[in-house]
């Protein structure tokens, strides 16, 4: 017996590849389809609309196909209210809970569509009843007994971001994926223009940085960007802060002078001496206040009230007193930063960039820069439609970016 369901797609579904993707999903999963209606937008601002009936040999196969279509922006034409099930215990979600994508999402409640707040992937959706019902994502470890959790697939509408039909505006270049061939100077200039646009609109720029930025000699350039107000938040690890401060105290990073590339005598001990000095002072802000630390990225964050999150790892030396060693606490701090960001610069750090990327909605603009193409590809493949990747030396990228923003 054949079963069917009607779904619809709307928006720039041709340009963005949504329609082609929907056809591919149905065929790859053993189904069939008929396009019942197809209205093509005939100018740049016009949207297209398609309604298609999906067929499968049995109900489980149909449900699997419709689920995959739903994740890619195809929604049932006959929506019902979302099913809400109370969480049976703290940190326990009901069976069949809806696991989110990072795309903008709405749930249907009392016949009305409600926008899901704080969108990020791999979360549950919790609904609070009231005069104005609200829906928002919650990570599983934050679920509380009695939370009304969305279960099943009914009454959920997902809207993946669409590729624009032209490349006008500062963000038009952010459609090219990853390339080592793209002219670096042109792309860096475009990144600078995009940052400038965000700041003119009072937006929030978050920088995610790894220790390689310090080792490569880009420390002073990033410090300038913090000082001049182009950075609204910093997300990094213990190592980044240690080597940034080591450069101030001893003129080295991992014991190497970043200007002459000479190995300092006993330089291999400088990082642990640095940690000891900051512990003795009490914290990075305390070290700045007493004049111990007088330059660098962390110094500029403290003196310019730019919030930072240093998330710890199992391999950290010390760590610094400012490093968050509880993994869940660090996740929550990163999540708070990510939800405020309008643009994120991911600079030569895979682990911290993935951590931040997990918390970002697909609409947040992301620039990822790394010398390793696999790092850039992995990060951009996690779902951001407004993203660009550059395979280049971070020691060249950051100074050139600062020059474009500050010296022109």
N, C-alpha and C positions, 0 to 999 in steps of 0.2 A: 504494500500500500504506500502511495506517495503522499507526503505531507508538505505543506508550504507555509510561508510567512511573507508578508509584504514589508519591505523596508524602504526608506527614502534617504537620499543624500541631497544636501543643498549647500550652496556657496560656490567658491571657485574650484569645483570638483574636477574640472578637466585639467587646468593649469597645475594644480597641486598633485595630480596623480591619484586622487582619492577614488575616482570611478574605475580606473584601470586596476587599482589595488583590490577593489571590491570584487570585480570580475575574477581576478586571479584567486582570491580566497575561496570563492564558491567552487571554482573548477578544481583547485588543488585539494579540496576537502571532499570531493566526490559528489558535489551537488550540481544543480542546474539552475538556470534563471531565465526569466523573461523580463525585458525592459518594457513596462507598461506605459511610462510617460517619461519624456526627455525634453526639457526646455533649456535651450542653450542661451546663456548671456552673450549679447552681441556687442558690448562695449566694455571698457576697462572696469567700470564700477559695477556692471551688471553681474548678478550671480546666476548660476545654473541650478537646475533642479532635475533629479531623476528619481523615479519610483520603480522598484523592481520586485518581482515575486521570486522568492528563492524556494527551490524544491529539493527534497532529500528523500531517501528511501524509508527512513524511520525518524521518529521524534528525537532520539538522542543525537543523531547526526545533524538534524536540523538545528537543534539547540547549540551544538558546537559551532556550526557555521555562523549562526546569528550572533553568537558571542564574539567571534573573531571580527565579524563585520562591525559590530558595535564598538569594539576597541579602535576601529579605524574610521569612526564617524558616521556609520550607517545606522539609523535608528528606526525602530518599528513605527508604522504609521498609526497604529491603534494603541497608544500608550495608556497604561493604567497607573494608578498610584504605586509608588515604590513600597515594597514590603519591609516593614520594620519589626525587628525581633530584639527583645531585651537581652543584653549580655548576661550570661548566667553567673559570672563571677569576675572579679578583677583580673584583667589581662587575658580574659577568655572571650573570644568572639563566637557568635552563634554559627552553627553549621551553615555552609553556603553563603557566608558573608560576601559582599561585593568588594573585590580588591581593586583599588583605583589605578588608573593610568596617571600620567602627569599632565594630561590635557584638560582644558576647561570642561567642567562637568556640571550638570543640573540634575536634580531629582524631583520627581513629581509628588506633591504632597497636597492632599485635599483639592485635587484638580488644578493646582497651580505649580509652575516650574520654579524651583528654588535653587539659586546658585550655590554650589559647594565652595566654601571658603578655604583658604590656605591649601590650595591644590598641590599635591605631590604624589608620587607613585608609591604603590605597595602599602597603602593604608586602608583602614576602614572608614566608612562615612557614618557619622553620628548625627542624628536629627534631634533638635530640641523644640518641643511643642511650645505654643504660646500665641499671643496676639499676632506676632510676626515670627513665624517659624524660621529657624536657622539650621543650616547644614554645614558641616565642616569635617575635615579629615582628622583622624586620630591614628597614631602609630599603635601597634597592638599592645605594647607594654603600658600604654596610657589609658587603655579601656578600663572603665569602672563598671562594677556590677549594676545592672539596670539601664545602662546606656542603650538608647534605641538605635540599633545598628541596621543599616540597609543590607538586605539579603536578596539573593537572586539577581536577575537581570531586568526585571520589569521596572518601568518608571524611572529609567536612567537615560540621560542624554549626554553624549560625549561629542565635543567639537574640536578635532585636531586643528592646530593653526594652519593657515593656508599660505602657500607661496604667492606673493603678489605678482601681478601681471607685468610690472615694469621694475626697474631698479633705481627709481628716483628716490631722492632723500638720502640722508646720512646712513640709513640702515639698509639701503637697497643692495649693497654688496654682500650682505650676510646670507647668501643663498648658495654659495659655491662649494660647500663641504670642505674637504681637506685637500690641500695641494702644496707640494714643494716647488711647483713650477710657477705659481702665481707671483708676479713681481712684488717683492717684499716691501719696497719703499712705497709703492702705491697703496698696498693693503694697510700698512702702518698708518699712512696718512688718513685712510678711510676710517680706521679704528679710532684715531684721534678725533676726527669729525663726529663720530658716533658718540664718544664720551662727552665731547663738548655739547652736543645736543641734549644728552641726558642731564647734564649739569644746568644748562639753561632752563630746563623744565623742572628744576629742583628735584631731579631724580637721584637715586642712590646707586653708587658704583661700589661693588664689592671686589676686592682683590684676594685671590687664593694663591699663595706663593710657597714655593719650596726652597730648600737650602741652596739649590743650584743657582738661584738668582744672586745670592751673596757670593758664592764661589766664582761666578762668571764676571764679577765686577759691576753688576747693575744696581748695587745697593744705593749709591748716592742718587741715581736717577729716580728710583722708586721713592726714596726719602723726599726728594723735591716734589714729586706728585702728591704725596701726603701733605706736605707743608703748604702747597698752593691750593689745597682744597679739592683735588680731583679724586680722592679716595675717601669713601665714607665708612669703610669697614675693612678689616683685615682678618682673613682666616688662614691659619698656618699651623705648624707643629712646633714642638719644643726645639728641634734642630734649627729651624729658620731663625728663631729669636736668639738662640745661643750664638750662632755664627755671626749674626748681625751685631750683637753686642761685643763679641770677641774682636771684631774688626775695630770697634771703637777703643777697646781697652788695650789690645795688643798689636793692632795693625795687621792681623792675619785672619784667615778663615780656614778652619781645619789645619791651622799651623802654617798656611802658605800665604805669603804677601800677595794680595790680589792685583797689585800693580806691577811688581817686579817678578812675581812667580817664584821668588826665592823661598826655600824652606827655612823658617826661623829655627834657631837652636832651641831645643825643648818645645818646639811649636806644637808637637802632638799633644802636649798637656794644656794648651791654651784654652781649649773648650771646657775642660773640667775646672780649670782655674776660674773661668768666667762664671760658670754655674755657682761655684763656691762664693764668689764675690756678691752675686745677686741674692743668694740665700742669706748671706751675712747682712745685706742691706734690708732684706725683708720682702722685696718685690721689685719688679722693674720700675714702677712709678716711684718707689722709695729711692731707688738708685739714681733716678733722674733728679729727684728733688734734692738729694744731697750732693749733686754734681759729679757723681761717679761716672754716669753715662752722659755723654755730651753730644752725640751725633748718631745718625742712622735711622732706620725705618721705625724701630720700636721707640726711639727717642721722639721722633716726630709724631707718632701716634699718641704718646703720652702728653706732649706739650700742646697738641692741637685737638685733644679730646676726641680722637678717632678710636672707636671701640675695636677691640681685637679679641679673637678667640684662638687660644693655643691648645689644640687637642693632642693629648698624649698618646704614646704607643708603647708596646711592650719592650721596645729596644731603646727607649730614651735613657740617656745618662742624666743623673740628677733626680728628677727634672727640675726646671726652674719653678719657683713658687707659684708663678702665674699659670702654669700648665694644668689643664683639667685632666686628671688621671682617671676619673670615673667615665667609662665609655658612654653610658646613657646620658649623663650630665653633659658631656661634650656634644653628643648628638643634638640634644635639645638646644644648646647654645648655638650650634651651627644652623639648626633649623630656624631659629629666630632671626639670625642674620640673613639667611637665604630668602625668607618670606618678605624681607624689607627691600631686597635688591631689585633694581630695574635693569642692571647690566652687571655681568660678572666677567672678570678677567682671570683666567686660570693659567698660571705661569709656572711651568716646569714642576708640577707635582701631581702624580697620578692618584695617590691614595687620598689626599685631601680634596682634590678636585672631584673624585667620585663621590666622596662623602657629601660635599656641597651639592653636586649634581643630582644626587638622590632626593634632595629636598626642594628642587626647583620645579616650578611649573614649566611646561613646554613653551610658554610664551616669553619667558625671560631671555633676554639677549645674552649670548655667551660668546666670548672669544677665548679660544684655547691655543696656547703656544707651547711647543715642546720640540726638542731636537729629535725626539723619537717619534716617527710617524704612527707607530702602533698605539702610543699613548693618546695622541690626538684623535685617532679613529675610534678608539674605545670610548672616549668621553663623548664625542658627538653622536655616536650610535645609541646613546642612552635616551635620546628622544627629544632633544631641543630642536625645534624647527627654525628658530631664529639664532643660528650659530655659524661661526666660521672658525676653521682650524688653520693654523700656520705651523709648518714644520721648519723651524729656524732656531738659531742660537738665541737664548734668552738674554745673553749679554749684549747682543746687538739690538734686539727688539725693544727692550725697556728704555735704554738711552735714546733711541730714535723716536719712540713714542713721546718721551718727555720733551725732546727737542721740538716736535711738531706741536705739542700742546702749549709749551711755555716760551719758546724762542721765536715764534712766527707771528 
